[in-house]
Each structure stands twice: as C-alpha cells, then as structure tokens.
C-alpha cells in the first residue's frame, strides 16, 4: 500500500474567504516504511498572510515572494497524489484547501477524494482515545514521538511527525532492532528491513494449544468490527474470515 502523510500551511483558516495554501508537505510511506520520495513546496499566495497564521507557522510574504504559484505545481501534485491513501490530521481542513486550490486552478480539476482515499488521524484518535486531547502534540506525548523540532508548524515537518504518530497509533514500530543492521529513514530513525531468522530447538516439546472461549471470540469479533470501521472497510482479517470461515478461529490458536 502506498500512503502519503499530508499537511498544509495556509494564509488563514477559511478558503471561502479567499485564503490560500502556502506550503504543502507530503511524506511517502510504503508497506509501513518511510521512503525518501517526499513532495514539498512553498507557494506564492498572491495575498497577505493573516498575522495569526504567521504566528503559527512563521512564514512571511517576503519569504514567499519568489516561490511558484499553485498552478505551477498542480499537475505534478496530482500525479504524485493519485491513487494513494492520504493520511491527514483533521482532514477536512487540508482537503478543503486542496480542493479549493484545484478548482481555482481549473474548473474541471478532480477533487482530492476522487483520486485518493483519505484517513483522518484526528477521527481515528478520537475513536481510540475518547475524551482526551488528540492534537498532534498530545499524540506525540501519548505515543512517545519526538517533536522537539516543532517550535513552529511546518507542513513537511508536521507530516514527518504525523507519519511516526500514525505508525505508532496503528501498531507499527519504526525503531525496532532485531539483530540486523538497520536502515535510517529521513527522520533519522532506525528501521529494520529483514529480521534475523529464529533458531528452532528440535528437542523442544510441542506448544500447548489453548482455544478461545465464547466470550473471547465475541470480544475478538467486536474488536475486528472496530478496526473495520476505523479503516473504512479494509480489515484484512475479516476479508480472510469471509473467504474461509475457519480462518478466524485458527488465528486465535
């Protein structure tokens, strides 16, 4: 699966008020590993940036004066995004701005949801941690993701941090050493691509099989349904169980 963790910075809060994107950052994740094939652009918005927005991201109109406009990078961006699953924190905000920019560029331009699937990590975090703070900083603290570089918001930096949070939140480990020389990803973390093979003791007695009881099977099925809902119907275990009714029980041995 090709996933793109996406973040934007803008001149203000509402595209309906003519606010524009000034930075796009996309981090590519394939098979739960960060690649270096990222997409990052600063953009000239042709309007003043709100003072409140500058206080958040620190990007000034002077800095953007010589940067390309959205129309200059639109085709490259669409080609990069097409067919991927986008992972975005508070997706409605970023997707709303991206769609606004696309329609400003060309009236027949595709909408983001027409060319990509979207995972909203804010909605996912609220499902997993109801009643708790689920900002990106709060999730970094909860999942022990280093965000010490985040003095100000930045689209690429925030996308890199969100990628680590998403992998941790969905059960992945991005810094696990299992006896092999790891590779380093763009954030400097260690990623193992091939685990050392296990040595099997031939004289070891067979493992005892403990079958799940009815309450455990019920709890397991409820958990699968929750994963199914959170992943927009992409729970692999449920699809395998549908193909083979015995697969669900065998997986609990």
N, C-alpha and C positions, 0 to 999 in steps of 0.2 A: 504494500500500500504506500502510495506517495501522499504525504501530508505536508501542508505548508502552515506554519505558525505565523500569523499575520498581525501587524499592528500599524496604526497610522497616527500621525500628529497633524493637527489642523489649526486653522486661524481662529476658530471659535467652536461653539457647541452645536450649531444648527445649520445644516446645508440649506434648509428652507429660507434662511436669512442671508444666503449667498456666501457662507463660509466655505473654505476650500481646504483640500489636503495639501500639506507642505512637506510631509515625509512619509514614505512607505517603507516598511521593513518586513521581509518575508524570510523565514528560516525553513529550509527543507529538511524533512525527516522521512527516511525510507526504512521500512521494517524496524522502526523504533530506534534508529540510529541517526544522529545528526550528520548530514553531509555538509560540504562547503559550498554547495550550489545555491547560494542565497541571492535574494534580489533586494537592492537597497537604492533608493533615490530620494534626493531632496528636490522640491518643486517650487517654482515661482508662482505664487497665487494670484498676482495682479490685484491685490487688495491689501489693506492694512491688517496686521495681526492684532487681535484683542490683547490688551495688557494682561488680562487674567490668563490667557493662553501662554503668553511669553513667560509668565511666572512659573508655569508648569513645565514647559519644555525648553525654555531658554533660547529658542530660535528667533532670530530677528529678521526683519525685512531686508536689512543691509546684507546679511549673510546669504539670503536667497536671491539677491538681485541678478546674479549671473547663472542661475540654475535653470534647467529646462522646465517647460510647462507640461501639464498632464497630457495634453495632446501629443507631445513629442515622444512620450514613453508608453502611450496607451496600447498600441499593438504589441509591443514587447511584453507588457504586463499581462495582457490577455493570454498570449501564447504561454507564458510562464505559469499562470494560474489554471488554465483549462484542464479539466479532468481530475484535479487534485481534491483532497479533502482539506478544507481550511479549518484551522483551529484558532479561535479568536476569543479573547476575554471581553464580554459584553458585545457580542457580535452585531447586535442591531445598530450600534453606533458606527462601527467601521464599515459594515456592509452598506449602511445608508449613505455614507460619504462616498464610498467607491461607486455605488450605483449612480449617485448624483454626478460625479465626475465623468462617468462613462456616457451618460445621457447629455451632458454639456458638450462632450467631445463629438458625439454622433447620435442622432435621434434613434437610429436603428441598432445601436450598440447592444450587445447582450447584457442582461443583468447578471450579477455575480452568482446568484442562486441557479441560473440557467446553465452555467458552465462548471459549477463546483458543488460539492456537498459541504455543509457547514456544521462544525461542532462548537457550541458556545460553552467555554470553560466556566463562565460565571454561573450559568444554569446548572452545569454539572456539579460545581462546588456547592451550590445551594441545596441540591438533592443529597449530597453526601454529608454536608455539614449544616443542617438546618439550624437557624437561629444564631449562627456565628458570623463573624466578619469574613467576607470572602473576596476582599480586594486582592490584587496581585501581591502586594506587600504582606498581607495577612497570610496568604497561601505560601509565600516563601518561608515565613516563620514556621508555619504548621508542618511543611514538608522539608524543612532544613535546607532550603535552596539559597545559595549565596547571592544576595542582591546588594552587596556593599558598594558596587559601582553606580548604583542608581540614585545619584544625587538629584538629577533631573530626569524627567521622562524623555525617552528617545525611542523611535519606532523599532530600530534594529535591536537595540539593547533589550527593550521590553519583550520583543519577540523571542530573543535568545533565552531570557529568563523564563518566559511563559512555556517555552519548549521543555525546559527542565522540570517545571512545575507539572505540566501535563503528563510527562512520562512517569513522574513520581506518583501523581494522583491516580493514574490508570494502571499502576502496578509495575511499571518498568524501573530498572535500576540503570543509571547512566555512569556509575563509577564503581563497578564491581570487578575485582581482580580475582581470577580463579586459577592462577598458576601459569598464565601465558603473558607474553609481552603485549600490553595494551596499546591501542592507537589513541591519539589525542584528538578530541573534536575542537571546533572553533572556539569554544568557551574554555579550552584548556583542561577539560575533564578527561578522565581515562575511560576508554570504552574497550571491552574485550570482544573480539570478533569470533574467536574459537576457544572454547573451554577445553581444558586438559581432559583426556579420556579417563574415566573411572576404572580403577583396578578391581576386579571381582574376585573374591575369595571363593575358590571352588569347594572348600570344605565347610562353608557357612551353611547352617541349616536353613531350610526354606522359610520365607517370611510368613507369618500368620495372617490370614485374610480376615478382616473384620468388615462385615456387611453393614451398610447403613440401615437404621431402623426407619419406621414410617415417619416419625416426626422430623428426623434428619433429612429424609428425602423431600418432605414438604418444605422445609426451610431452604433446602438447596434449590428447589424449583422456584421459590419466591425470589431468591437471590438472582437466579438466571433471568427471571422476568424483569427485575430491576435493571440489570445490565442491558437487557434487550431494549428497554425503554430509553435508557441513557445513551445508547449507541445508535439510536434511530433504526432499530431492527437489524443490527449487524452482530448479534451474539452468535459466534461460531458454534458453540456447544449446542444451542437449541437447534440450529440447522442440521448438525450431525445427528442429534437425537431424533429429529423428524425423519431422517433417512434411515436410521437404524434404531428401533425402539429400545434395544438392549444397550446401546452405547451410553446412555445416561447412567444406568446402574453400574456398568462395568467401570466407568470413570471414577466411581466412588470407592472402588476396592482399596 
